Amino acid sequence: DDYLVLDNVGSNTAFQFANTANFTLEAWVNRGSVSSTHSTIISKQNTGVAGNYILSITPTGEPRIYREAIPGGLSATTSLPLNEWHHIAGVFDGTSLKLYIDGVLNNSLTTSGNVVSNVTTIKVAIGASYTSSTPINFFNGGVDEVRVWNVARTATQIRQSFNTQLQGNESNLVGYYNFNQGVAAGDRKSVV
């Protein structure tokens, strides 16, 4: 049940993608076990209150991108096996949602509606989402190289960079968490 809160009050505008704002969410994930609920990779969601986006893995192992609009959710057509690392990218380009697995487009959905709720007070978290301000849907496994972009990255951009560690100062990159700090096999509770 470990998770990381990136924006505890939801006021960081770099993580707010209101109306039809473009964005890309990326991460390397390793499913450690089967879950009976969605396993959240990164989210700005408070079910029962309001939301913005979730990148997650479904209970049957498919990556999923969700944005608070109608229609708002897209699942991959392929399940990820347990105990293997895979790169997931979810993109919204103003007219469609797209899901990439290991740099290859897996599925897409036309959805151009505005985000239907106010997103300014919702926490951003890696490894969990929220329901009525309580963390839920913890990610069971490993999450690494989490990237948040305020643009819709192209298929070429995703394919060319998914297997590369970033510098952290790339244009339109608003959040980058590579989890390279800490001591191998040590306690990282004090490392932020």
C-alpha positions as CSV (number, residue, x, y, z in Angstrom):
1,D,0.0,0.0,0.0
2,D,2.9,2.4,-0.7
3,Y,2.2,5.5,-2.7
4,L,3.6,8.9,-3.3
5,V,1.6,12.2,-3.1
6,L,3.0,14.7,-5.6
7,D,0.6,17.6,-5.0
8,N,-1.1,17.2,-1.6
9,V,-3.7,20.1,-2.1
10,G,-4.1,19.9,-5.9
11,S,-3.0,23.5,-6.5
12,N,0.0,22.8,-8.8
13,T,-1.4,23.9,-12.1
14,A,1.3,22.0,-14.0
15,F,-0.7,18.8,-13.1
16,Q,-4.1,20.2,-14.1
17,F,-5.4,19.3,-17.5
18,A,-8.8,21.0,-17.6
19,N,-11.3,21.1,-20.5
20,T,-9.6,19.7,-23.6
21,A,-6.0,20.3,-22.5
22,N,-3.5,17.9,-24.1
23,F,-1.4,15.6,-21.8
24,T,0.7,12.5,-21.8
25,L,1.3,10.1,-18.8
26,E,4.1,7.6,-19.0
27,A,5.6,5.0,-16.6
28,W,7.4,1.7,-16.5
29,V,5.4,-0.9,-14.5
30,N,5.9,-4.4,-13.2
31,R,2.7,-6.1,-12.0
32,G,3.6,-8.0,-8.9
33,S,0.3,-9.7,-8.4
34,V,-3.3,-9.9,-9.6
35,S,-5.6,-7.3,-8.1
36,S,-9.3,-7.4,-7.6
37,T,-9.4,-3.6,-8.4
38,H,-7.7,-1.2,-10.7
39,S,-4.1,-0.7,-9.8
40,T,-3.3,3.0,-10.1
41,I,0.0,4.1,-11.7
42,I,-0.6,7.9,-11.5
43,S,-3.8,9.8,-10.8
44,K,-5.5,13.1,-10.2
45,Q,-8.8,11.6,-9.1
46,N,-11.1,11.8,-6.1
47,T,-14.1,9.6,-7.0
48,G,-17.2,10.9,-5.4
49,V,-15.9,14.4,-5.5
50,A,-14.2,15.2,-8.8
51,G,-11.4,14.0,-11.1
52,N,-9.1,14.6,-14.0
53,Y,-7.0,11.6,-15.0
54,I,-5.9,8.1,-14.1
55,L,-3.3,5.8,-15.7
56,S,-3.9,2.3,-14.3
57,I,-3.9,-1.4,-14.8
58,T,-7.3,-3.2,-14.8
59,P,-8.0,-6.2,-12.6
60,T,-7.5,-8.4,-15.7
61,G,-4.1,-6.8,-16.5
62,E,-4.9,-4.3,-19.3
63,P,-3.3,-0.8,-19.1
64,R,-6.0,1.9,-18.9
65,I,-6.1,5.6,-19.4
66,Y,-9.1,7.6,-18.0
67,R,-10.0,11.3,-18.2
68,E,-13.0,12.8,-16.5
69,A,-15.1,13.3,-19.7
70,I,-17.6,11.4,-21.7
71,P,-16.5,9.0,-23.1
72,G,-13.5,9.0,-20.8
73,G,-11.9,5.6,-20.5
74,L,-9.8,3.5,-22.8
75,S,-8.3,0.0,-22.0
76,A,-5.6,-1.7,-23.9
77,T,-6.4,-4.8,-25.9
78,T,-3.6,-6.8,-24.3
79,S,-3.0,-7.9,-20.7
80,L,0.4,-7.4,-19.2
81,P,2.0,-10.5,-17.7
82,L,3.0,-10.6,-14.0
83,N,6.6,-10.0,-13.0
84,E,7.7,-8.3,-16.2
85,W,8.6,-4.6,-16.8
86,H,6.6,-2.8,-19.5
87,H,6.4,0.8,-20.5
88,I,2.9,2.3,-20.6
89,A,1.9,5.7,-22.1
90,G,-1.5,7.3,-22.1
91,V,-2.1,10.3,-24.4
92,F,-4.9,12.8,-24.8
93,D,-4.5,15.0,-27.9
94,G,-7.7,17.1,-27.7
95,T,-9.8,14.7,-29.8
96,S,-8.7,11.1,-28.8
97,L,-7.2,9.0,-26.1
98,K,-4.4,6.7,-27.0
99,L,-2.6,3.9,-25.2
100,Y,0.9,2.7,-26.0
101,I,2.7,-0.4,-24.6
102,D,6.4,-0.6,-25.0
103,G,6.4,2.2,-27.6
104,V,3.7,0.7,-29.8
105,L,0.1,2.1,-30.2
106,N,-2.2,-0.5,-28.7
107,N,-5.6,1.2,-28.7
108,S,-7.4,4.6,-29.3
109,L,-10.7,6.2,-28.7
110,T,-12.3,9.4,-30.0
111,T,-13.3,11.6,-27.1
112,S,-13.2,15.4,-27.3
113,G,-15.5,16.5,-24.4
114,N,-14.4,18.9,-21.8
115,V,-13.3,17.6,-18.4
116,V,-16.6,17.8,-16.4
117,S,-15.3,18.8,-13.0
118,N,-13.2,21.3,-11.1
119,V,-9.7,19.8,-10.8
120,T,-8.0,22.5,-8.7
121,T,-8.2,20.8,-5.3
122,I,-7.5,17.1,-6.2
123,K,-4.3,15.4,-5.0
124,V,-1.9,13.9,-7.6
125,A,-0.5,10.6,-6.6
126,I,1.7,7.8,-7.9
127,G,0.6,4.3,-6.8
128,A,-2.9,5.2,-5.6
129,S,-6.1,7.1,-6.5
130,Y,-8.7,8.5,-4.1
131,T,-12.3,8.0,-3.2
132,S,-13.8,10.7,-1.0
133,S,-10.2,11.8,0.0
134,T,-9.2,8.2,1.1
135,P,-6.4,6.5,-0.9
136,I,-7.5,3.3,-2.8
137,N,-6.5,1.2,-5.7
138,F,-2.9,0.8,-4.7
139,F,-0.4,-0.5,-7.3
140,N,0.8,-4.0,-6.5
141,G,4.2,-4.2,-8.0
142,G,6.9,-1.8,-9.3
143,V,6.5,1.7,-10.8
144,D,9.5,3.6,-12.3
145,E,10.3,6.5,-14.7
146,V,6.9,8.3,-14.2
147,R,6.6,11.2,-16.7
148,V,3.9,13.8,-16.9
149,W,3.8,16.0,-20.1
150,N,1.5,19.0,-20.8
151,V,1.4,18.0,-24.5
152,A,0.2,15.0,-26.5
153,R,3.4,13.2,-27.3
154,T,3.5,11.6,-30.8
155,A,3.9,7.9,-31.5
156,T,7.5,8.7,-32.8
157,Q,8.4,10.7,-29.6
158,I,7.1,7.9,-27.4
159,R,8.8,5.2,-29.4
160,Q,12.1,7.1,-29.4
161,S,12.3,7.9,-25.7
162,F,10.4,5.2,-23.8
163,N,13.5,3.2,-23.2
164,T,15.7,6.1,-22.3
165,Q,16.2,7.9,-19.0
166,L,15.4,11.6,-19.4
167,Q,17.5,14.6,-18.4
168,G,14.5,16.1,-16.6
169,N,14.5,19.4,-18.4
170,E,12.9,18.4,-21.6
171,S,10.4,20.8,-23.2
172,N,6.8,20.3,-21.9
173,L,7.9,17.8,-19.2
174,V,6.1,19.0,-16.1
175,G,6.8,16.0,-13.8
176,Y,9.6,13.4,-13.9
177,Y,10.1,10.7,-11.2
178,N,12.8,8.2,-11.9
179,F,13.1,6.9,-8.3
180,N,16.9,6.6,-8.5
181,Q,17.5,8.0,-5.1
182,G,18.1,6.0,-1.9
183,V,20.1,2.9,-0.9
184,A,19.7,-0.4,-2.6
185,A,17.5,-2.7,-0.6
186,G,17.3,0.0,2.1
187,D,14.5,1.9,3.7
188,R,13.4,4.8,1.5
189,K,10.7,6.3,3.8
190,S,12.8,9.4,4.4
191,V,13.8,9.8,0.7
192,V,11.6,12.3,-1.2
